[in-house]
Amino acid sequence: MGYSIQYSTKSGLGKPSLEVYLYGCDKPIPCSGCHNRELLDIPKVTSDKYAIEKELMAEIENFKKFHKQIRVSFVGGEPTAKHNIDKLCYLSNKIKSIYVDSIIIVYSWKRLDRISHEVYGSIDYGVLGEYVKELHVENQLPSSTNQIIYDFKNHSIVDNINLDK
């Protein structure tokens, strides 16, 4: 299939969001303590962006019934991997064209300098950097001390978020 969509209470920077899992990771050696090891393999058959769009838009309509602001988090696997980047940009831009005030968040093992500039105009925030289990912090986003939250619109690092609320 190559993707899945689910509801999350905190992946929207500590607020509810829809999570879009784009399967397959381009990191040569998986992060220690990877949260989604089952999504690392690049799928042999992937869904096209239009199939994902159809399901995602239906999920957003349901999400809107309960939440004032649309938040969509792209996770993985690796949403910024070469085989996923077109889907990420297309879906993010599609969401933004319909839901102008929506917030798009990308979770990536990559540091800011490794994120393709192709996504800069498509997403609002990135939770960036390899998750390191030994640097884990409970009830905080990002969840390891070497990671950052980056605001792509204001080109700045955002303070960590306490999830214990």
C-alpha positions as CSV (number, residue, x, y, z in Angstrom):
1,M,0.0,0.0,0.0
2,G,2.7,2.5,0.9
3,Y,0.7,4.7,3.3
4,S,-1.7,4.9,6.2
5,I,-3.7,7.6,7.8
6,Q,-4.7,7.8,11.5
7,Y,-5.7,10.2,14.2
8,S,-3.2,11.4,16.8
9,T,-3.8,13.4,20.0
10,K,-0.4,15.0,20.1
11,S,1.6,14.8,16.8
12,G,0.2,18.2,15.7
13,L,2.9,19.9,17.8
14,G,1.2,18.8,21.0
15,K,-2.3,19.1,19.5
16,P,-4.6,16.7,17.7
17,S,-3.8,16.0,14.1
18,L,-4.2,13.5,11.3
19,E,-1.0,11.5,10.8
20,V,-0.1,10.4,7.2
21,Y,2.5,7.6,7.3
22,L,4.5,7.5,4.1
23,Y,6.3,4.2,4.0
24,G,9.9,3.6,3.3
25,C,13.0,5.3,4.8
26,D,16.1,6.4,2.9
27,K,18.4,6.4,6.0
28,P,21.1,3.8,5.4
29,I,21.3,2.7,9.0
30,P,17.9,3.0,10.9
31,C,17.7,5.3,13.9
32,S,18.3,3.5,17.2
33,G,14.9,3.2,18.8
34,C,13.1,3.9,15.6
35,H,9.4,4.4,16.4
36,N,8.2,2.8,13.2
37,R,10.6,0.0,12.2
38,E,7.8,-1.7,10.3
39,L,7.6,1.2,7.9
40,L,11.3,1.3,6.9
41,D,11.2,-0.9,3.8
42,I,10.4,1.0,0.6
43,P,7.2,-0.7,-0.6
44,K,7.3,-2.5,-3.9
45,V,3.8,-1.3,-4.8
46,T,3.0,2.2,-3.7
47,S,-0.2,4.2,-3.8
48,D,-0.2,7.2,-6.0
49,K,-0.7,10.7,-4.5
50,Y,-4.3,10.8,-5.9
51,A,-5.3,7.7,-4.0
52,I,-3.8,9.1,-0.8
53,E,-5.4,12.5,-1.5
54,K,-8.9,11.0,-1.8
55,E,-8.7,9.2,1.5
56,L,-6.9,12.1,3.3
57,M,-9.5,14.7,2.2
58,A,-12.3,12.5,3.5
59,E,-10.4,12.1,6.8
60,I,-9.9,15.9,7.0
61,E,-13.7,16.4,6.5
62,N,-14.3,14.2,9.5
63,F,-11.5,15.9,11.5
64,K,-13.1,19.3,10.9
65,K,-16.3,18.2,12.7
66,F,-14.4,18.0,16.0
67,H,-11.5,20.5,15.6
68,K,-11.3,24.2,14.7
69,Q,-7.9,23.9,13.0
70,I,-6.7,21.3,10.5
71,R,-3.4,19.9,11.5
72,V,-1.7,17.2,9.4
73,S,1.5,15.5,10.3
74,F,3.6,13.6,7.8
75,V,5.6,10.8,9.4
76,G,7.2,7.6,8.2
77,G,9.2,5.8,7.2
78,E,10.6,9.0,5.9
79,P,8.2,11.6,4.3
80,T,11.1,13.6,2.7
81,A,12.7,10.5,1.1
82,K,13.2,10.7,-2.7
83,H,10.4,8.2,-3.3
84,N,7.9,10.2,-1.1
85,I,8.9,13.9,-1.7
86,D,6.4,14.3,-4.6
87,K,3.6,12.9,-2.5
88,L,4.5,15.1,0.5
89,C,4.6,18.3,-1.6
90,Y,1.5,17.6,-3.6
91,L,-0.6,16.6,-0.6
92,S,0.7,19.5,1.6
93,N,0.0,22.0,-1.2
94,K,-3.5,20.5,-1.9
95,I,-4.4,20.8,1.8
96,K,-3.1,24.4,2.0
97,S,-5.1,25.4,-1.1
98,I,-8.4,24.2,0.4
99,Y,-7.7,24.8,4.2
100,V,-5.7,28.0,4.1
101,D,-5.2,28.1,7.9
102,S,-4.1,24.5,8.2
103,I,-0.8,23.5,9.8
104,I,1.4,21.0,8.1
105,I,4.1,19.2,10.2
106,V,6.8,16.9,8.9
107,Y,8.7,14.4,11.2
108,S,12.1,13.5,9.7
109,W,15.3,12.0,10.8
110,K,17.1,14.5,8.7
111,R,18.7,17.7,10.0
112,L,17.6,21.0,8.4
113,D,20.6,21.1,6.1
114,R,19.5,17.7,4.6
115,I,15.9,18.7,4.0
116,S,15.2,19.4,0.3
117,H,14.3,23.0,-0.4
118,E,11.5,21.6,-2.5
119,V,9.4,21.2,0.7
120,Y,10.1,24.6,2.3
121,G,7.0,26.3,0.8
122,S,4.8,23.3,1.4
123,I,5.1,22.7,5.1
124,D,4.9,24.8,8.3
125,Y,7.0,22.9,10.8
126,G,9.5,20.2,10.9
127,V,10.4,18.0,13.9
128,L,13.9,17.3,12.6
129,G,16.9,15.1,13.5
130,E,17.6,11.5,14.2
131,Y,15.8,10.1,17.2
132,V,18.4,8.9,19.7
133,K,17.0,6.6,22.3
134,E,19.8,7.5,24.8
135,L,18.8,11.2,24.5
136,H,15.1,10.5,25.0
137,V,13.1,13.0,27.0
138,E,9.7,12.0,28.5
139,N,6.6,14.0,27.5
140,Q,8.4,16.4,25.3
141,L,8.5,17.2,21.6
142,P,10.9,16.6,20.1
143,S,11.5,13.4,22.0
144,S,15.3,13.4,22.0
145,T,17.5,16.3,23.0
146,N,19.4,16.4,19.7
147,Q,16.3,17.1,17.7
148,I,14.7,20.5,16.9
149,I,11.3,21.9,15.9
150,Y,11.8,24.2,12.9
151,D,9.3,26.9,11.7
152,F,9.7,26.9,7.9
153,K,7.6,30.1,7.5
154,N,9.6,32.2,10.0
155,H,12.9,30.4,9.4
156,S,13.5,29.8,13.1
157,I,13.8,27.1,15.7
158,V,10.8,26.8,18.0
159,D,10.9,26.0,21.7
160,N,10.4,22.4,22.8
161,I,6.8,21.5,23.6
162,N,5.7,19.9,26.9
163,L,3.3,17.1,26.1
164,D,2.4,16.5,29.8
165,K,-0.7,18.7,29.7
